[in-house]
Amino acid sequence: QVQLVESGGGLVQAGGSLRLSCAASGTVFSINAMGWYRQAPGKQRELVATITEGGITNYADSVKGRFAISRDNAKNTVYLQMNSLKPEDTAVYYCKAERPLLLPDLWGQGIQVTVSS
């Protein structure tokens, strides 16, 4: 079974940085676009950043200029570099991977990011 394993979360002070990683394990034939989403308590899950197979990126306005998404296709891994973190970035962050044909999307278990003021 293919699984997405997230790592790199934790507690950081405002202005600090974290790097999240998400690696696909198991039998992987191919993965198309990948992305990061987040959900704060009492709020809807929202898109943070996406990246296509070819490396084209897209960011939410709230993180543009502070976060950077990248991927290593050989390792089936996507990263999220988070700089200049703010308390409003506090949330559970989820990794998502799109698969070809009609295979369903894959989601990670979620990883906590907490930014203190």
JODAFEN-V809115 format. One record per residue. RES is the residue in one letter. PSI is psi as a letter, one per 20 degrees, with the letter a starting at -180 (* if undefined). NEAR is the number of other C-alpha atoms within 8 Angstrom. Layout:
# JODAFEN-V809115
((RES | PSI | NEAR) (RES | PSI | NEAR))
This chain:
# JODAFEN-V809115
((Q | p | 4) (V | p | 8) (Q | q | 10) (L | p | 14) (V | o | 11) (E | q | 14) (S | r | 8) (G | i | 8) (G | r | 10) (G | a | 7) (L | p | 8) (V | q | 11) (Q | q | 9) (A | p | 11) (G | i | 8) (G | a | 9) (S | q | 10) (L | q | 10) (R | o | 10) (L | q | 12) (S | q | 12) (C | o | 13) (A | p | 11) (A | p | 11) (S | r | 9) (G | a | 7) (T | o | 6) (V | o | 8) (F | g | 4) (S | q | 6) (I | p | 12) (N | c | 10) (A | q | 11) (M | q | 14) (G | r | 13) (W | p | 13) (Y | r | 13) (R | q | 12) (Q | o | 11) (A | q | 10) (P | p | 5) (G | j | 4) (K | r | 6) (Q | q | 6) (R | p | 8) (E | q | 7) (L | p | 11) (V | g | 11) (A | q | 13) (T | q | 13) (I | p | 15) (T | r | 10) (E | h | 10) (G | i | 5) (G | j | 8) (I | p | 7) (T | q | 9) (N | p | 7) (Y | q | 10) (A | q | 9) (D | h | 5) (S | h | 4) (V | i | 9) (K | p | 8) (G | i | 5) (R | h | 9) (F | q | 10) (A | p | 9) (I | q | 12) (S | r | 9) (R | q | 10) (D | o | 8) (N | h | 7) (A | h | 5) (K | i | 6) (N | l | 10) (T | p | 12) (V | q | 13) (Y | q | 11) (L | o | 12) (Q | p | 11) (M | o | 12) (N | r | 10) (S | l | 9) (L | q | 13) (K | q | 11) (P | h | 10) (E | i | 5) (D | i | 9) (T | p | 11) (A | r | 11) (V | p | 11) (Y | p | 12) (Y | p | 13) (C | q | 14) (K | p | 13) (A | p | 12) (E | p | 11) (R | q | 13) (P | r | 8) (L | c | 4) (L | j | 5) (L | q | 6) (P | q | 6) (D | q | 8) (L | q | 10) (W | q | 10) (G | r | 12) (Q | i | 8) (G | q | 9) (I | p | 10) (Q | p | 10) (V | p | 13) (T | p | 11) (V | o | 14) (S | q | 9) (S | * | 6))
